[in-house]
Amino acid sequence: MLDFIDIDWGQLLVAAGIIAAQVIGILIAFVIVRAIGKKLINRSFDRLTKKGDITNGRALTLRALADNVFSYVLIFILVATLFGLFGLSVASLIAGAGIVGLAIGFGAQGLVSDVVTGFFLLLEKQIDVNDYVTVGAIDGVVESVGLRTTQIRSFDGTLNFIPNRDITTVSNHSRGNMRALVDIGVSYDENIDEAMTVLKTVCAKMTKDNPAIVEGPDVIGVQAFGESDVTLRIIAKAQSGEQWGVERELRKAIKEAFDANGIEIPFPHQVTIHKGLENPVQS
């Protein structure tokens, strides 16, 4: 039978206090090392970005990945240190982790597929943070690329979490210049050559005023014959992500130029015939 009287409570409390102090010291060291490590990671990627060795989007992608890996390694070291402090075998921890990992590997093949696919997404630089991409039926701006999931923010604000194994085809719209295309209709009664001359004047002015345009705009010519209009096409190349703004500015400038030169942009007309009236009413 355990005799509490024979227990040296003073020595026990001292030992417990020492262990508690060691645990607190280890936790404080963990917090300090983690803060310093994150600071070094951020500083390293900031330096690489300033030197131009990697793009800003690539830096954000790899920074998040490096931060996650550093945190996982640091947590494992913390747990192993605490095991050693309490006299537990670190080898048993590693063996146990290996057994658990093996069991998870058999039961979570999809997770392994996610990690492998995510690794190659990062290795081959298929997508980076802030890229505008289309993945299947989802298009938007990449917010995060991880080893398990990729996060894409749709233009309506929806944040999509896509398992990497579901990413089979990626269309990256942020690599290189993008095309800006504007089709404008003019009436069949208008002089096509005069309309194209006005369009060329607008394009020349846009080239000087808009720095987002890297090539063109060029008036291609007659694109199609509609029911009530002749379609003229203008094509330009703009910086990635700026093509929609260029198209909007072109349409506005063309409308103003056509109004100033008396060139009609057709709009739908409706003819209503009333019985008993000699002439139809047009609206």
N, C-alpha and C positions, 0 to 999 in steps of 0.2 A: 504493500500500500504506500502511496506517495505521501511523504511527510513534508508538508509545506513549511514546517518550522526549520528543517535542515536546508531549505533553499536560500541561497545568498541573494536576497532581493536587491541589495545595493549593486552587486556586480552585474546582475541581470539587467537592471535599469541602465547601468553604464554601457553595457554591450548594446542594448536596444537604442540608446541615444546615439552611440557611435554609428550604428547601421542607418538610423534615421538621418543623421548628418551626412553620411556618405550618399544616401539616396537623393537627398536634397541637393548635394553638390553635383551629383551626376545629372540631375534634371536641369540645374542651372547651367552646367556646361553644355548640355544638349541644346538649350535655348540660345546660348551665346554662339555656339558653333553653327547652328542653323541660320541665325541672323547674318553671321559673317559670310557663310557659304552663299546665301542668296544674294548678298551684296556683291560678292566677287563674281557670281554668275551674271548678274545684271550689268556690272561694270565691263566685264569681258565682251558681252554681246553689244553693248553700247559702243565700245571701242572698235569692234569689227564693223559695225554699221557706219560709223564715221569714216573709217578707212575705205569703205566701199567694197569690202571683200564679199559681203552678202547683202541681199536686199533687206529692207525693213520687215517685210512680211515673213521672209525666211528666218530672220533673227527672232521675231516674236514666236514663230513655231518652235524653233529649236530651244529657245529660252524656256518655254513652258515644259518641254520634254526634259531638259536638263534639270530643271527645278524639281520635277516629279521623281526622277531617278535619284537625285541627291537626297530627297526627303525619305524615300524608301530605304536607301542604304543606311542613312543616319538612324532611322527608327530600328532597323535590324541590329545595328551596333549597340543602341541603347538597351534593347531587350536582352541581347547577349551579355552585356555588362551587368545588368541587374541579375541575370541568372547566375553569373559567376560570383556576385556579391553574396547571394544567399546560398552558395555552395552547390548549386545545381550544375550539371555538366552541360557545357556549350555544345559538345558533340551530340548529346541526346536531343538538343534543340534543333540542330541542323538535320539530324536523322529524322526527327519527327516532321520537320518542315518538308523534307524530301518525300516522306510517305504521304503526307497530306497533299503535296503538289502532284504526286503520281495519281492519287485518287481523283483529284480535281481534273487532271488531264484526261482521264478516261471518261469522266462525266461531263466535261465541258469542251468538246471538240470545237464548238463554235467560237469559244473564247480564244483558243489557239489560232483559229483561222483569222479572227479579228486582229490579233497581235501581229501575225505574219504579214497580213495585208497592210496594216498600218506601218510596219517597218519599211515595206517597199514603197509605200506612198511618200514617206519621208526621205528614203534613200534616193529615189528617182526624181524627187522634187516635182511631183505631179501637181500638188496644190500647196499653197502657203496661206497663212493668215492674211485676211483682207483681199484675197483673190475673189473675183466674181466667177462662179462656176455653175455648171449644170450637172447634176448627178441624178440620173434616172428622170423622174418627173419633178424633181426639186431643183430650183435654181435660186441663187442668192449669194451672199457674201460669207466667206469662210471666217468663222470666229475662233475655232480651235481645231487642231489636228493632233489626235492622240494615238496611242498604240491600240486602243480598243474602239473608240468612237471618234467620229468627226462631226463637228457642230457647224451648221450652216444657217445663217439668218436670212429668211425670205424677205422680200421687199415690203410685205405687209406687216413685218415685225415678228413673225413666227420663228422660233428657234427650233430647228430640226436636229435631232440626235440620230445620226446614221451609223449603225454598226459597220465597221470597216469591211466585213466580209460581203456586205451588200453593195459595195462600190465596185462595179464591174466596168463601167465606162465613165470617164470624167471629161467634160468639155470645159476647158479653162479659157475664159474670155478676157483674161487679164495679161496674157502673154503677147506683147506686140501691139501695134496700132490697130484700131477697129474701124470698120466702114460706117460712114454716115450716108444714108440714102434718103433722098426726098423726091417724090413724084408729085408733080403739080399739073392740074388740068387747065387747058385754055379752050375757049369756044372755037367751034369750027369756022366761025365767021372771022376770027382774028388772023392777022398775018403771023405765021409761024416764025419766019425769020426775024421779025421785029421782036416777038416775045423772047426768042432765044438771045437776041442782043441785050435785052433788058436783064435777062437772067445772068448773062456773062458779066455785066456791070456789077450786079449784086454779088456774084461770086468773087470778083476781084476785090471788092471792098471788104468782104468777110475774111479773105485771106490776110489782109493787112490788120484788121481789127481784132481777130480772134486768135490768140496764141495757141489754143488747143488744137487748131487745125495744122496737121503736119504735111498734108498733100491735097491739092485741089483747093476749093471745090471745082469740079469740071462739069460743064453741061454736056451730057452724053447725046441728047437729041430726042427724037420722037420715040417713045417707048411702046405706046399702045393707042388704039382708037377705041374710045368708049362710046356709050350710047349718045352722049351729048357733049363730049369733050375729047380733045387730043391730049394725051398724057406725055409730058416732058420729064425727063429724069436728070437729076443732079447727083453726083457721087463725090464724096470726099473721104479722106482718112484722118482720123482724130486720135488723140491720146486715149489710152485705155480708160474707159469709164466716162469719157467726155463726149461720146458720139451722140447720146440723146440730147444733150444741151446744144450741140452744134446743129442737129436737125431742127430743134425748136427755133433757134435763132434764124436759120435759113428760111423756114416757113414764114416767120414774121416779116423778115426783110423782103421776101418775094411778094407777099400780100401788099405791103406798103408801096413797093416799086410798081406793081401792076396797077394799083389804084392811081398812083401819080401819073402813069402813062396811058390811062384809060383802057387797059387790057382787062377783059372780063374773065373772071373765073366762074364757070357755069355752076348753077345750083338747080336743084330739081324744080320743075314747073308742073303745074297741074291745070288741066283744061276742064272746065265744068260747062256742060251744055244744058240750058234750061229750055224746056218746051215752050214754044210760043214766042221765043226771041230769035231774031234773025241772025245776030252775031253771038258766038260763044263768049263766055266770060273766062278770061285767063287769070290765074292767080299763082 
